[in-house]
Amino acid sequence: MLFLVAALLLFGVVVGSVAHAPLPVSLVAAAVIGVWLAVFAVREHHARRRGTSTN
C-alpha cells in the first residue's frame, strides 16, 4: 500500500512538471519513456520464451 501511495505521489509530481514544461520537451520525454518501455517489453518477451527468469 505504501508503494502505491509513493507511486501516485511521484506520478503527480511528474504530471505537474510536464504541465509547465514546453511541448517539445514533453514530447521528447514521452518518446524516451516509450522506447524504454518497448525495450523492457521485448526483453521480457524473449526471457519468457526461453523460460528463464531474471528474478
HTML snippet that shows the backbone in 3Dmol.js (N, CA, C, O; Angstrom):
<script src="https://3Dmol.org/build/3Dmol-min.js"></script>
<div id="view" style="width:600px;height:400px;position:relative"></div>
<script>
const pdb = `
ATOM      1  N   MET A   1       0.825  -1.190   0.000  1.00  0.00           N
ATOM      2  CA  MET A   1       0.000   0.000   0.000  1.00  0.00           C
ATOM      3  C   MET A   1       0.870   1.254   0.000  1.00  0.00           C
ATOM      4  O   MET A   1       0.559   2.231  -0.682  1.00  0.00           O
ATOM      5  N   LEU A   2       1.948   1.225   0.758  1.00  0.00           N
ATOM      6  CA  LEU A   2       2.846   2.369   0.807  1.00  0.00           C
ATOM      7  C   LEU A   2       3.500   2.597  -0.554  1.00  0.00           C
ATOM      8  O   LEU A   2       3.713   3.738  -0.964  1.00  0.00           O
ATOM      9  N   PHE A   3       3.817   1.499  -1.256  1.00  0.00           N
ATOM     10  CA  PHE A   3       4.387   1.615  -2.595  1.00  0.00           C
ATOM     11  C   PHE A   3       3.408   2.315  -3.531  1.00  0.00           C
ATOM     12  O   PHE A   3       3.815   3.157  -4.331  1.00  0.00           O
ATOM     13  N   LEU A   4       2.138   1.980  -3.442  1.00  0.00           N
ATOM     14  CA  LEU A   4       1.120   2.605  -4.289  1.00  0.00           C
ATOM     15  C   LEU A   4       1.011   4.105  -4.006  1.00  0.00           C
ATOM     16  O   LEU A   4       0.904   4.905  -4.935  1.00  0.00           O
ATOM     17  N   VAL A   5       1.036   4.476  -2.758  1.00  0.00           N
ATOM     18  CA  VAL A   5       0.971   5.891  -2.380  1.00  0.00           C
ATOM     19  C   VAL A   5       2.191   6.639  -2.921  1.00  0.00           C
ATOM     20  O   VAL A   5       2.062   7.742  -3.452  1.00  0.00           O
ATOM     21  N   ALA A   6       3.369   6.040  -2.784  1.00  0.00           N
ATOM     22  CA  ALA A   6       4.585   6.674  -3.284  1.00  0.00           C
ATOM     23  C   ALA A   6       4.546   6.798  -4.803  1.00  0.00           C
ATOM     24  O   ALA A   6       4.956   7.820  -5.353  1.00  0.00           O
ATOM     25  N   ALA A   7       4.058   5.770  -5.480  1.00  0.00           N
ATOM     26  CA  ALA A   7       3.970   5.812  -6.939  1.00  0.00           C
ATOM     27  C   ALA A   7       3.001   6.897  -7.398  1.00  0.00           C
ATOM     28  O   ALA A   7       3.294   7.622  -8.348  1.00  0.00           O
ATOM     29  N   LEU A   8       1.870   7.015  -6.745  1.00  0.00           N
ATOM     30  CA  LEU A   8       0.898   8.053  -7.107  1.00  0.00           C
ATOM     31  C   LEU A   8       1.449   9.449  -6.820  1.00  0.00           C
ATOM     32  O   LEU A   8       1.200  10.383  -7.583  1.00  0.00           O
ATOM     33  N   LEU A   9       2.185   9.594  -5.740  1.00  0.00           N
ATOM     34  CA  LEU A   9       2.795  10.882  -5.423  1.00  0.00           C
ATOM     35  C   LEU A   9       3.826  11.254  -6.493  1.00  0.00           C
ATOM     36  O   LEU A   9       3.856  12.394  -6.956  1.00  0.00           O
ATOM     37  N   LEU A  10       4.658  10.306  -6.880  1.00  0.00           N
ATOM     38  CA  LEU A  10       5.647  10.555  -7.918  1.00  0.00           C
ATOM     39  C   LEU A  10       4.960  10.871  -9.244  1.00  0.00           C
ATOM     40  O   LEU A  10       5.402  11.755  -9.978  1.00  0.00           O
ATOM     41  N   PHE A  11       3.893  10.159  -9.551  1.00  0.00           N
ATOM     42  CA  PHE A  11       3.134  10.419 -10.779  1.00  0.00           C
ATOM     43  C   PHE A  11       2.584  11.841 -10.777  1.00  0.00           C
ATOM     44  O   PHE A  11       2.624  12.524 -11.800  1.00  0.00           O
ATOM     45  N   GLY A  12       2.074  12.284  -9.644  1.00  0.00           N
ATOM     46  CA  GLY A  12       1.558  13.644  -9.533  1.00  0.00           C
ATOM     47  C   GLY A  12       2.631  14.688  -9.740  1.00  0.00           C
ATOM     48  O   GLY A  12       2.382  15.713 -10.375  1.00  0.00           O
ATOM     49  N   VAL A  13       3.815  14.448  -9.219  1.00  0.00           N
ATOM     50  CA  VAL A  13       4.926  15.386  -9.398  1.00  0.00           C
ATOM     51  C   VAL A  13       5.327  15.442 -10.863  1.00  0.00           C
ATOM     52  O   VAL A  13       5.567  16.525 -11.397  1.00  0.00           O
ATOM     53  N   VAL A  14       5.404  14.284 -11.522  1.00  0.00           N
ATOM     54  CA  VAL A  14       5.798  14.241 -12.925  1.00  0.00           C
ATOM     55  C   VAL A  14       4.753  14.924 -13.802  1.00  0.00           C
ATOM     56  O   VAL A  14       5.105  15.698 -14.693  1.00  0.00           O
ATOM     57  N   VAL A  15       3.484  14.650 -13.562  1.00  0.00           N
ATOM     58  CA  VAL A  15       2.424  15.275 -14.360  1.00  0.00           C
ATOM     59  C   VAL A  15       2.420  16.781 -14.132  1.00  0.00           C
ATOM     60  O   VAL A  15       2.207  17.546 -15.073  1.00  0.00           O
ATOM     61  N   GLY A  16       2.650  17.214 -12.909  1.00  0.00           N
ATOM     62  CA  GLY A  16       2.717  18.641 -12.628  1.00  0.00           C
ATOM     63  C   GLY A  16       3.886  19.304 -13.322  1.00  0.00           C
ATOM     64  O   GLY A  16       3.777  20.439 -13.784  1.00  0.00           O
ATOM     65  N   SER A  17       5.007  18.602 -13.399  1.00  0.00           N
ATOM     66  CA  SER A  17       6.178  19.148 -14.093  1.00  0.00           C
ATOM     67  C   SER A  17       5.939  19.248 -15.589  1.00  0.00           C
ATOM     68  O   SER A  17       6.330  20.228 -16.222  1.00  0.00           O
ATOM     69  N   VAL A  18       5.302  18.238 -16.150  1.00  0.00           N
ATOM     70  CA  VAL A  18       5.034  18.238 -17.586  1.00  0.00           C
ATOM     71  C   VAL A  18       4.067  19.354 -17.957  1.00  0.00           C
ATOM     72  O   VAL A  18       4.151  19.903 -19.056  1.00  0.00           O
ATOM     73  N   ALA A  19       3.172  19.688 -17.074  1.00  0.00           N
ATOM     74  CA  ALA A  19       2.214  20.756 -17.373  1.00  0.00           C
ATOM     75  C   ALA A  19       2.908  22.100 -17.540  1.00  0.00           C
ATOM     76  O   ALA A  19       2.376  22.981 -18.215  1.00  0.00           O
ATOM     77  N   HIS A  20       4.075  22.279 -16.944  1.00  0.00           N
ATOM     78  CA  HIS A  20       4.794  23.549 -17.023  1.00  0.00           C
ATOM     79  C   HIS A  20       5.957  23.505 -18.009  1.00  0.00           C
ATOM     80  O   HIS A  20       6.580  24.534 -18.271  1.00  0.00           O
ATOM     81  N   ALA A  21       6.255  22.345 -18.552  1.00  0.00           N
ATOM     82  CA  ALA A  21       7.363  22.220 -19.495  1.00  0.00           C
ATOM     83  C   ALA A  21       6.869  22.559 -20.909  1.00  0.00           C
ATOM     84  O   ALA A  21       5.689  22.388 -21.216  1.00  0.00           O
ATOM     85  N   PRO A  22       7.771  23.034 -21.756  1.00  0.00           N
ATOM     86  CA  PRO A  22       7.387  23.276 -23.145  1.00  0.00           C
ATOM     87  C   PRO A  22       6.986  21.977 -23.848  1.00  0.00           C
ATOM     88  O   PRO A  22       7.438  20.898 -23.466  1.00  0.00           O
ATOM     89  N   LEU A  23       6.152  22.079 -24.858  1.00  0.00           N
ATOM     90  CA  LEU A  23       5.656  20.899 -25.558  1.00  0.00           C
ATOM     91  C   LEU A  23       6.767  20.041 -26.158  1.00  0.00           C
ATOM     92  O   LEU A  23       6.703  18.820 -26.017  1.00  0.00           O
ATOM     93  N   PRO A  24       7.782  20.601 -26.816  1.00  0.00           N
ATOM     94  CA  PRO A  24       8.844  19.732 -27.363  1.00  0.00           C
ATOM     95  C   PRO A  24       9.574  18.923 -26.280  1.00  0.00           C
ATOM     96  O   PRO A  24       9.942  17.771 -26.509  1.00  0.00           O
ATOM     97  N   VAL A  25       9.777  19.516 -25.124  1.00  0.00           N
ATOM     98  CA  VAL A  25      10.428  18.791 -24.029  1.00  0.00           C
ATOM     99  C   VAL A  25       9.555  17.633 -23.566  1.00  0.00           C
ATOM    100  O   VAL A  25      10.048  16.534 -23.311  1.00  0.00           O
ATOM    101  N   SER A  26       8.265  17.887 -23.461  1.00  0.00           N
ATOM    102  CA  SER A  26       7.329  16.836 -23.049  1.00  0.00           C
ATOM    103  C   SER A  26       7.287  15.706 -24.069  1.00  0.00           C
ATOM    104  O   SER A  26       7.236  14.534 -23.699  1.00  0.00           O
ATOM    105  N   LEU A  27       7.308  16.055 -25.346  1.00  0.00           N
ATOM    106  CA  LEU A  27       7.261  15.031 -26.391  1.00  0.00           C
ATOM    107  C   LEU A  27       8.532  14.191 -26.414  1.00  0.00           C
ATOM    108  O   LEU A  27       8.466  12.978 -26.610  1.00  0.00           O
ATOM    109  N   VAL A  28       9.675  14.815 -26.217  1.00  0.00           N
ATOM    110  CA  VAL A  28      10.941  14.067 -26.164  1.00  0.00           C
ATOM    111  C   VAL A  28      10.940  13.128 -24.959  1.00  0.00           C
ATOM    112  O   VAL A  28      11.337  11.969 -25.074  1.00  0.00           O
ATOM    113  N   ALA A  29      10.498  13.621 -23.815  1.00  0.00           N
ATOM    114  CA  ALA A  29      10.435  12.773 -22.617  1.00  0.00           C
ATOM    115  C   ALA A  29       9.477  11.605 -22.826  1.00  0.00           C
ATOM    116  O   ALA A  29       9.765  10.483 -22.411  1.00  0.00           O
ATOM    117  N   ALA A  30       8.343  11.865 -23.465  1.00  0.00           N
ATOM    118  CA  ALA A  30       7.383  10.793 -23.743  1.00  0.00           C
ATOM    119  C   ALA A  30       7.984   9.757 -24.688  1.00  0.00           C
ATOM    120  O   ALA A  30       7.770   8.557 -24.513  1.00  0.00           O
ATOM    121  N   ALA A  31       8.728  10.212 -25.680  1.00  0.00           N
ATOM    122  CA  ALA A  31       9.358   9.285 -26.617  1.00  0.00           C
ATOM    123  C   ALA A  31      10.410   8.424 -25.921  1.00  0.00           C
ATOM    124  O   ALA A  31      10.495   7.222 -26.170  1.00  0.00           O
ATOM    125  N   VAL A  32      11.205   9.035 -25.054  1.00  0.00           N
ATOM    126  CA  VAL A  32      12.231   8.280 -24.317  1.00  0.00           C
ATOM    127  C   VAL A  32      11.578   7.225 -23.428  1.00  0.00           C
ATOM    128  O   VAL A  32      12.036   6.083 -23.382  1.00  0.00           O
ATOM    129  N   ILE A  33      10.524   7.597 -22.732  1.00  0.00           N
ATOM    130  CA  ILE A  33       9.819   6.643 -21.867  1.00  0.00           C
ATOM    131  C   ILE A  33       9.199   5.532 -22.702  1.00  0.00           C
ATOM    132  O   ILE A  33       9.234   4.366 -22.308  1.00  0.00           O
ATOM    133  N   GLY A  34       8.633   5.881 -23.850  1.00  0.00           N
ATOM    134  CA  GLY A  34       8.039   4.872 -24.734  1.00  0.00           C
ATOM    135  C   GLY A  34       9.057   3.875 -25.236  1.00  0.00           C
ATOM    136  O   GLY A  34       8.788   2.674 -25.269  1.00  0.00           O
ATOM    137  N   VAL A  35      10.230   4.360 -25.630  1.00  0.00           N
ATOM    138  CA  VAL A  35      11.299   3.462 -26.096  1.00  0.00           C
ATOM    139  C   VAL A  35      11.758   2.559 -24.960  1.00  0.00           C
ATOM    140  O   VAL A  35      11.973   1.362 -25.151  1.00  0.00           O
ATOM    141  N   TRP A  36      11.904   3.150 -23.771  1.00  0.00           N
ATOM    142  CA  TRP A  36      12.320   2.365 -22.606  1.00  0.00           C
ATOM    143  C   TRP A  36      11.316   1.243 -22.326  1.00  0.00           C
ATOM    144  O   TRP A  36      11.711   0.105 -22.073  1.00  0.00           O
ATOM    145  N   LEU A  37      10.028   1.560 -22.370  1.00  0.00           N
ATOM    146  CA  LEU A  37       9.004   0.537 -22.130  1.00  0.00           C
ATOM    147  C   LEU A  37       8.990  -0.512 -23.236  1.00  0.00           C
ATOM    148  O   LEU A  37       8.769  -1.691 -22.960  1.00  0.00           O
ATOM    149  N   ALA A  38       9.219  -0.108 -24.470  1.00  0.00           N
ATOM    150  CA  ALA A  38       9.255  -1.072 -25.571  1.00  0.00           C
ATOM    151  C   ALA A  38      10.438  -2.025 -25.416  1.00  0.00           C
ATOM    152  O   ALA A  38      10.291  -3.230 -25.619  1.00  0.00           O
ATOM    153  N   VAL A  39      11.603  -1.499 -25.060  1.00  0.00           N
ATOM    154  CA  VAL A  39      12.782  -2.352 -24.847  1.00  0.00           C
ATOM    155  C   VAL A  39      12.517  -3.326 -23.697  1.00  0.00           C
ATOM    156  O   VAL A  39      12.860  -4.504 -23.786  1.00  0.00           O
ATOM    157  N   PHE A  40      11.911  -2.834 -22.627  1.00  0.00           N
ATOM    158  CA  PHE A  40      11.586  -3.701 -21.496  1.00  0.00           C
ATOM    159  C   PHE A  40      10.629  -4.818 -21.924  1.00  0.00           C
ATOM    160  O   PHE A  40      10.813  -5.975 -21.546  1.00  0.00           O
ATOM    161  N   ALA A  41       9.608  -4.468 -22.714  1.00  0.00           N
ATOM    162  CA  ALA A  41       8.633  -5.469 -23.158  1.00  0.00           C
ATOM    163  C   ALA A  41       9.287  -6.526 -24.038  1.00  0.00           C
ATOM    164  O   ALA A  41       8.989  -7.713 -23.908  1.00  0.00           O
ATOM    165  N   VAL A  42      10.170  -6.105 -24.928  1.00  0.00           N
ATOM    166  CA  VAL A  42      10.861  -7.061 -25.798  1.00  0.00           C
ATOM    167  C   VAL A  42      11.751  -7.982 -24.973  1.00  0.00           C
ATOM    168  O   VAL A  42      11.771  -9.191 -25.202  1.00  0.00           O
ATOM    169  N   ARG A  43      12.490  -7.421 -24.013  1.00  0.00           N
ATOM    170  CA  ARG A  43      13.349  -8.259 -23.161  1.00  0.00           C
ATOM    171  C   ARG A  43      12.523  -9.257 -22.354  1.00  0.00           C
ATOM    172  O   ARG A  43      12.905 -10.421 -22.228  1.00  0.00           O
ATOM    173  N   GLU A  44      11.403  -8.810 -21.813  1.00  0.00           N
ATOM    174  CA  GLU A  44      10.534  -9.718 -21.054  1.00  0.00           C
ATOM    175  C   GLU A  44       9.976 -10.813 -21.952  1.00  0.00           C
ATOM    176  O   GLU A  44       9.903 -11.974 -21.549  1.00  0.00           O
ATOM    177  N   HIS A  45       9.584 -10.450 -23.158  1.00  0.00           N
ATOM    178  CA  HIS A  45       9.034 -11.438 -24.087  1.00  0.00           C
ATOM    179  C   HIS A  45      10.073 -12.505 -24.418  1.00  0.00           C
ATOM    180  O   HIS A  45       9.766 -13.697 -24.429  1.00  0.00           O
ATOM    181  N   HIS A  46      11.299 -12.070 -24.686  1.00  0.00           N
ATOM    182  CA  HIS A  46      12.356 -13.034 -25.001  1.00  0.00           C
ATOM    183  C   HIS A  46      12.713 -13.887 -23.784  1.00  0.00           C
ATOM    184  O   HIS A  46      13.002 -15.074 -23.928  1.00  0.00           O
ATOM    185  N   ALA A  47      12.696 -13.311 -22.619  1.00  0.00           N
ATOM    186  CA  ALA A  47      13.017 -14.079 -21.409  1.00  0.00           C
ATOM    187  C   ALA A  47      11.951 -15.134 -21.144  1.00  0.00           C
ATOM    188  O   ALA A  47      12.271 -16.247 -20.728  1.00  0.00           O
ATOM    189  N   ARG A  48      10.698 -14.799 -21.381  1.00  0.00           N
ATOM    190  CA  ARG A  48       9.622 -15.778 -21.162  1.00  0.00           C
ATOM    191  C   ARG A  48       9.647 -16.888 -22.212  1.00  0.00           C
ATOM    192  O   ARG A  48       9.300 -18.030 -21.911  1.00  0.00           O
ATOM    193  N   ARG A  49      10.050 -16.566 -23.430  1.00  0.00           N
ATOM    194  CA  ARG A  49      10.137 -17.593 -24.467  1.00  0.00           C
ATOM    195  C   ARG A  49      11.233 -18.596 -24.162  1.00  0.00           C
ATOM    196  O   ARG A  49      11.087 -19.785 -24.444  1.00  0.00           O
ATOM    197  N   ARG A  50      12.333 -18.124 -23.586  1.00  0.00           N
ATOM    198  CA  ARG A  50      13.453 -19.010 -23.225  1.00  0.00           C
ATOM    199  C   ARG A  50      13.167 -19.788 -21.952  1.00  0.00           C
ATOM    200  O   ARG A  50      13.779 -20.828 -21.705  1.00  0.00           O
ATOM    201  N   GLY A  51      12.245 -19.293 -21.147  1.00  0.00           N
ATOM    202  CA  GLY A  51      11.937 -19.974 -19.903  1.00  0.00           C
ATOM    203  C   GLY A  51      12.848 -19.598 -18.769  1.00  0.00           C
ATOM    204  O   GLY A  51      12.867 -20.283 -17.746  1.00  0.00           O
ATOM    205  N   THR A  52      13.614 -18.521 -18.916  1.00  0.00           N
ATOM    206  CA  THR A  52      14.486 -18.082 -17.830  1.00  0.00           C
ATOM    207  C   THR A  52      13.862 -16.921 -17.114  1.00  0.00           C
ATOM    208  O   THR A  52      13.033 -16.200 -17.670  1.00  0.00           O
ATOM    209  N   SER A  53      14.263 -16.742 -15.882  1.00  0.00           N
ATOM    210  CA  SER A  53      13.753 -15.632 -15.085  1.00  0.00           C
ATOM    211  C   SER A  53      14.922 -14.782 -14.611  1.00  0.00           C
ATOM    212  O   SER A  53      15.972 -15.310 -14.243  1.00  0.00           O
ATOM    213  N   THR A  54      14.741 -13.463 -14.619  1.00  0.00           N
ATOM    214  CA  THR A  54      15.808 -12.573 -14.160  1.00  0.00           C
ATOM    215  C   THR A  54      15.697 -12.319 -12.664  1.00  0.00           C
ATOM    216  O   THR A  54      16.570 -11.668 -12.089  1.00  0.00           O
ATOM    217  N   ASN A  55      14.657 -12.811 -12.026  1.00  0.00           N
ATOM    218  CA  ASN A  55      14.463 -12.578 -10.588  1.00  0.00           C
ATOM    219  C   ASN A  55      15.042 -13.694  -9.779  1.00  0.00           C
ATOM    220  O   ASN A  55      14.971 -13.668  -8.550  1.00  0.00           O
TER     221      ASN A  55
END
`;
const viewer = $3Dmol.createViewer("view");
viewer.addModel(pdb, "pdb");
viewer.setStyle({}, {cartoon: {color: "spectrum"}});
viewer.zoomTo();
viewer.render();
</script>
